[in-house]
Amino acid sequence: MQNQFNFFEDPCIRTSGFQLSSSEEMFIKKELELLKDQVPTGSFIKLKLDKTDQVLKGTLSIKNFTFHFHTNQKASNISKLIKLLRNQINEQILDWKRTRFSNSLLKHLSGNYCA
């Protein structure tokens, strides 16, 4: 059994082996909205959730024309799984921002920056 919902304009959420309850859908929507606010406009968010033998597996990807964040996690319930996925992606976003802004500053300081 596979379900797919589009909570907002670009995130794609797919489930396999189970269906989300209304409260789980709302929780996921809130968590993905927080992530969406941290990445540039035009980013595509994809979440895949699978349940096999009482273990939940999740894959979260965020793509843009300049970057790709991706993580896989396992947990015993949806809330733990989504938090693990979100935390891992948050670390990748912070690393990307540090690199992005440090490169811009370096170009500016070296005189290769056009204002």
N, C-alpha and C positions, 0 to 999 in steps of 0.2 A: 504494500500500500504506500503510495507516494502522494504527498500533498504539496502544493506550492501557493504561497500568498505573496502579494506585493503590498507591503504596508505603506510605503510612500513612493515617490516617483521612481527611485532606482533600486532600492534593496530587493533582493530576491531571497526568499526563505523557503527551503525545501525540507520536508520531513519524510522519513522512511521507517516503517515498522511501528508507527504510533501517530496519534493526532494530538496536537496541542490543545490544552484547555483555553478558555477565554482569558483567564488570568495569566497564563503562561504567554499567550500572544501579546498581551498588554505589557508584560514585563520585558519581553524581547524587543518590542517596539521602542520602549523607553531606553533600553540599553543601546540599541543601534542608533537611535536618534542622537545620543550623546557622542557616539563615535563619528557620526556623520558631521557633527558640528566641528570636529577637529581636523577634517581633511578638506582639501580644496573642492570647490563646486565642480561637478562633472565626474566625481568619483563614483564608482559602482561598487555596491556592497552585496556580497553573496554569502549566505549562511546555509549550510547543509547539516541537518541533524539526523542521526541514525540511531535506532535502538535495536540491539541484539543481545539476548541473554541477560536482560536487566542492566546492561551497560549502555550508557548514552555516549555517543561519539559525535563530536562537532568539528566542522571545518568552517573557518571564517576567512574570507578573502576580501580585500579592498583594493581596487585597481583604479588607476588613472593613467593618462598617457605618459606620465613621468615616474610613476612608482607602482609597486605591487607589494602589499602586505599580506601575509598568509600564516595561519596557524591551525594546528590540529590539537584537540584535547579530548580527554575522557573524564566522566564524572558519574556519580550515582543519581543525580537529579538535574533538572533543567537549570535551576537557579545557580548551582555551583558551576555547571558547564559554561553557561553564558558569562559568568564572572571570570572564569579562567580564560576563556577566549578573549574577552574584552581587555583584561589586564595584559595579556601577551601582545595583542595588537597595539595597545596604548604604549608599551615599551618600544615597539617598532616605530610608531608615529613620533615619539619623542626623539629617538635616534635620528630619524629622517629630518626632523626639524632642526636638531643641533647641527647636522651636517649641512643642510640647506642654508641656514643662516650664517654658519661659520664660513662657508664658501663665499657667500655674498660679502661678508665683512672683509675677508681676505682680498677679494677682488677690489673692493673699495680702497683698502689701505695700500694696495700695490699699484694703484692708479689705472687699473684696467676696468674701472666701473664707469658706466655712462649714466648720468642722472637724468 
